[in-house]
């Protein structure tokens, strides 16, 4: 069905949902679509082509920095991101637990003695894609683990029958054991892991597990005592700081391109729709909604309404409360700029685009 036909079918319905003069006042108190509901229902839309996406925009930041500074372990900076041995044997003072998490994307996680995440670092390019826009700092370690698992599964990194390996390392055996226990409890209850029949190997040997893996890989390390678990893990994973930084730059550039284009598109149709709605312009509202029919469809999906792209605008106009809420949301976009949902959705879109290019 052509856009012209869509508009012809809905012009007469538009007059029933035009606002009274109190619309402006009601915009300020309208909360729009609940954040959690909308994110859960709408994020899958970003697997569709760009024209089917209505809610992408905001800021993007990848957490991809070294973990060494906060470890409580003092060692010399090593050249080229290789993280070689320290010049002196590390002096550990209440050092956080270092957790290595491998799915295929690889991550290094720093956890304090209360089980809170201090920082998470991507150890390869796939890990950088997963961490796009995700700030796990301050989360419980088990919640951070679950978040990484869910995002990795959404992106297709975690597959049915796959394996996840976790190694927690701390010179304080009590802390190391406590982190292992926290993770073991969450792993057994994780619905995604159970549904995909993914096996999780929590290695209990700590730093020795990484050393064994290095030996199996034929990588010889001299003066092992001078290396932290983080340094050894980076050697094992062939950590390439330059490659990861290039990946971050690519992700950021793609985000900014999408953000610019979608902000411009969103602003254009938002202004047309809101203006027509406020001015009781039936034909103008029909045309403006017709131009934004893909976005109307996604909005209706966030409300649990199942319809086609051809019928989305007509369905919207059958619900005056939805029309007002949709217009209030657009009004807020025009006055306040993008909200958190735009952030999450643009990040999801960029991640899927990068993953598809692999």
KEGUVEX-239590 format. One record per residue (C-alpha): residue in three letters; x, y, z. Coordinates in pm, whole numbers, padded with zeros to 5 digits, always signed. Layout:
N
ALAXYZ
...
END
This chain:
358
UNK+00000+00000+00000
UNK+00144+00339-00096
UNK+00186+00627+00145
UNK-00077+00817-00053
UNK-00327+00537+00008
UNK-00236+00519+00374
UNK-00302+00890+00412
UNK-00627+00872+00218
UNK-00750+00600+00452
UNK-00676+00790+00771
UNK-00753+01157+00705
UNK-01114+01131+00819
UNK-01014+00942+01136
UNK-00774+01216+01243
UNK-01042+01468+01331
UNK-01168+01250+01616
UNK-00841+01266+01806
UNK-00739+01631+01779
UNK-00672+01800+02113
UNK-00845+02074+02299
UNK-00654+02384+02401
UNK-00511+02223+02715
UNK-00267+02004+02523
UNK+00036+02222+02599
UNK-00030+02202+02972
UNK-00081+01827+02963
UNK+00247+01770+02780
UNK+00443+01871+03088
UNK+00277+01603+03301
UNK+00274+01330+03038
UNK+00528+01059+03108
UNK+00515+00888+02769
UNK+00573+00520+02732
UNK+00717+00361+03048
UNK+01092+00327+03006
UNK+01127-00038+03103
UNK+00833-00153+02891
UNK+00948+00039+02589
UNK+01308-00079+02605
UNK+01206-00443+02643
UNK+00969-00437+02349
UNK+01142-00197+02115
UNK+01508-00293+02121
UNK+01457-00576+01872
UNK+01343-00320+01616
UNK+01703-00232+01565
UNK+01759-00554+01378
UNK+01541-00394+01106
UNK+01659-00153+00837
UNK+01715+00206+00941
UNK+01383+00332+00810
UNK+01197+00107+01057
UNK+01366+00263+01359
UNK+01208+00557+01539
UNK+01391+00585+01862
UNK+01766+00608+01819
UNK+01984+00889+01950
UNK+02209+01014+02228
UNK+02554+00958+02359
UNK+02782+00659+02343
UNK+03080+00578+02550
UNK+03288+00263+02557
UNK+03463+00168+02877
UNK+03790+00041+02745
UNK+04063+00145+02983
UNK+04328-00040+03180
UNK+04235-00195+03509
UNK+04576-00176+03668
UNK+04547+00167+03828
UNK+04281+00061+04076
UNK+04413-00282+04166
UNK+04605-00177+04473
UNK+04905-00344+04304
UNK+05190-00120+04199
UNK+05382-00213+03884
UNK+05569-00035+03606
UNK+05386+00074+03288
UNK+05482-00162+03008
UNK+05525-00057+02641
UNK+05280-00130+02358
UNK+05002-00247+02588
UNK+05177-00579+02651
UNK+05160-00548+03030
UNK+05485-00727+03098
UNK+05620-00796+03446
UNK+05657-00526+03706
UNK+06006-00408+03791
UNK+05949-00525+04147
UNK+05745-00801+04302
UNK+05387-00666+04342
UNK+05299-00545+04688
UNK+04933-00637+04743
UNK+04732-00418+04979
UNK+04362-00510+04992
UNK+04375-00578+04619
UNK+04038-00619+04446
UNK+03958-00954+04291
UNK+04037-00984+03921
UNK+03774-01179+03728
UNK+03836-01309+03377
UNK+03520-01379+03176
UNK+03543-01554+02838
UNK+03256-01618+02601
UNK+03445-01542+02279
UNK+03422-01180+02368
UNK+03669-01158+02656
UNK+03651-00931+02957
UNK+03857-00843+03260
UNK+03661-00734+03565
UNK+03782-00570+03885
UNK+03567-00643+04193
UNK+03600-00499+04543
UNK+03574-00694+04869
UNK+03197-00627+04885
UNK+03137-00789+04549
UNK+03086-00455+04369
UNK+03232-00399+04024
UNK+03499-00131+04011
UNK+03562-00152+03638
UNK+03525-00381+03337
UNK+03762-00387+03040
UNK+03719-00542+02698
UNK+04012-00770+02618
UNK+03931-00806+02248
UNK+03729-00626+01981
UNK+03417-00839+02032
UNK+03428-00744+02397
UNK+03439-00375+02300
UNK+03123-00424+02092
UNK+02940-00586+02384
UNK+03041-00308+02624
UNK+02928-00027+02396
UNK+02736+00215+02617
UNK+02728-00018+02917
UNK+02856+00109+03249
UNK+02884-00179+03493
UNK+03071+00017+03759
UNK+02910-00008+04100
UNK+02695-00309+04010
UNK+02701-00634+04205
UNK+02939-00869+04029
UNK+02663-01122+03964
UNK+02443-00855+03804
UNK+02732-00738+03586
UNK+02790-01100+03483
UNK+02422-01139+03391
UNK+02427-00816+03189
UNK+02727-00931+02985
UNK+02562-01268+02928
UNK+02233-01115+02810
UNK+02395-00865+02573
UNK+02630-01131+02434
UNK+02333-01360+02371
UNK+02134-01082+02203
UNK+02424-01015+01968
UNK+02469-01381+01881
UNK+02804-01431+02054
UNK+02660-01675+02307
UNK+02523-01974+02118
UNK+02336-02288+02214
UNK+02568-02549+02358
UNK+02844-02294+02405
UNK+03083-02249+02694
UNK+03158-01964+02930
UNK+03473-01967+03141
UNK+03518-01763+03458
UNK+03836-01729+03661
UNK+03847-01523+03982
UNK+04192-01436+04115
UNK+04294-01288+04447
UNK+04587-01356+04679
UNK+04329-01351+04956
UNK+04173-01696+04916
UNK+03867-01598+05117
UNK+03784-01315+04877
UNK+03850-01535+04578
UNK+03618-01803+04713
UNK+03347-01550+04799
UNK+03340-01412+04443
UNK+03325-01765+04301
UNK+03029-01845+04525
UNK+02842-01531+04420
UNK+02887-01617+04054
UNK+02800-01984+04098
UNK+02465-01892+04251
UNK+02375-01661+03964
UNK+02490-01898+03693
UNK+02263-02177+03810
UNK+01963-01941+03798
UNK+02042-01759+03472
UNK+01750-01822+03236
UNK+01949-01744+02921
UNK+02226-01989+03005
UNK+01971-02257+03091
UNK+01765-02198+02777
UNK+02073-02220+02554
UNK+02218-02514+02747
UNK+02542-02322+02789
UNK+02801-02480+03016
UNK+02985-02250+03255
UNK+03326-02343+03387
UNK+03416-02157+03704
UNK+03784-02232+03752
UNK+03866-02247+04121
UNK+04245-02233+04085
UNK+04268-01857+04051
UNK+04592-01726+03905
UNK+04722-02082+03862
UNK+04441-02146+03613
UNK+04568-01865+03391
UNK+04924-01990+03422
UNK+04813-02339+03320
UNK+04630-02196+03019
UNK+04943-02006+02917
UNK+05150-02322+02942
UNK+04898-02514+02730
UNK+04912-02236+02471
UNK+05292-02264+02459
UNK+05346-01916+02600
UNK+05645-01903+02831
UNK+05646-01648+03111
UNK+05957-01579+03313
UNK+05950-01438+03665
UNK+05585-01529+03706
UNK+05571-01384+04055
UNK+05622-01038+03908
UNK+05299-01057+03704
UNK+04951-00980+03825
UNK+04660-01200+03719
UNK+04546-00918+03490
UNK+04883-00902+03314
UNK+04895-01277+03268
UNK+04541-01286+03137
UNK+04624-01018+02879
UNK+04924-01220+02765
UNK+04699-01524+02733
UNK+04439-01333+02530
UNK+04697-01161+02306
UNK+04555-00830+02425
UNK+04600-00569+02151
UNK+04536-00222+02287
UNK+04569-00055+01946
UNK+04314-00287+01783
UNK+04065-00229+02063
UNK+04112+00147+02045
UNK+04052+00134+01669
UNK+03734-00064+01733
UNK+03616+00195+01983
UNK+03686+00471+01730
UNK+03486+00287+01465
UNK+03194+00233+01701
UNK+03197+00599+01802
UNK+03207+00719+01442
UNK+02917+00497+01342
UNK+02719+00610+01644
UNK+02774+00976+01565
UNK+02668+00924+01203
UNK+02348+00748+01304
UNK+02280+01000+01578
UNK+02309+01296+01343
UNK+02087+01145+01074
UNK+01821+01019+01310
UNK+01808+01338+01516
UNK+01745+01532+01198
UNK+01477+01287+01083
UNK+01311+01273+01423
UNK+01309+01651+01461
UNK+01149+01702+01120
UNK+00851+01472+01161
UNK+00812+01547+01534
UNK+00767+01918+01466
UNK+00520+01851+01182
UNK+00311+01613+01391
UNK+00301+01827+01703
UNK+00223+02145+01508
UNK-00063+01980+01318
UNK-00199+01830+01638
UNK-00194+02159+01825
UNK-00350+02348+01533
UNK-00635+02100+01481
UNK-00504+02042+01129
UNK-00664+01711+01028
UNK-00502+01679+00687
UNK-00164+01800+00814
UNK-00172+01547+01097
UNK-00258+01266+00857
UNK+00025+01357+00623
UNK+00275+01400+00907
UNK+00185+01065+01065
UNK+00200+00902+00723
UNK+00556+01028+00682
UNK+00640+00872+01019
UNK+00442+00549+00980
UNK+00743+00325+01056
UNK+00799+00509+01381
UNK+00430+00494+01466
UNK+00448+00116+01421
UNK+00734+00087+01670
UNK+00550+00310+01916
UNK+00241+00088+01893
UNK+00455-00221+01950
UNK+00581-00058+02269
UNK+00214-00040+02373
UNK+00159-00407+02295
UNK-00043-00335+01980
UNK+00019-00576+01692
UNK-00045-00426+01350
UNK+00115-00380+01010
UNK+00313-00082+00890
UNK+00032-00003+00646
UNK-00228+00006+00922
UNK-00020+00158+01202
UNK-00134+00518+01161
UNK-00500+00423+01132
UNK-00474+00212+01448
UNK-00304+00499+01631
UNK-00584+00736+01534
UNK-00841+00498+01678
UNK-00689+00562+02022
UNK-00699+00933+02116
UNK-00504+00863+02433
UNK-00221+00709+02229
UNK-00217+01004+01990
UNK-00187+01250+02275
UNK+00083+01046+02445
UNK+00275+01006+02120
UNK+00256+01381+02053
UNK+00356+01459+02412
UNK+00659+01233+02371
UNK+00756+01413+02051
UNK+00703+01751+02215
UNK+00942+01652+02492
UNK+01194+01537+02235
UNK+01178+01879+02068
UNK+01217+02067+02397
UNK+01442+01838+02603
UNK+01628+01635+02343
UNK+01685+01258+02337
UNK+01611+01046+02644
UNK+01766+00729+02783
UNK+01571+00503+02551
UNK+01732+00674+02255
UNK+02070+00593+02407
UNK+01993+00225+02454
UNK+01840+00183+02111
UNK+02112+00359+01910
UNK+02368+00149+02094
UNK+02177-00168+02013
UNK+02152-00070+01649
UNK+02524+00007+01618
UNK+02620-00318+01792
UNK+02408-00524+01555
UNK+02548-00339+01253
UNK+02905-00406+01364
UNK+02826-00771+01439
UNK+02672-00819+01094
UNK+02988-00687+00930
UNK+03207-00954+01091
END
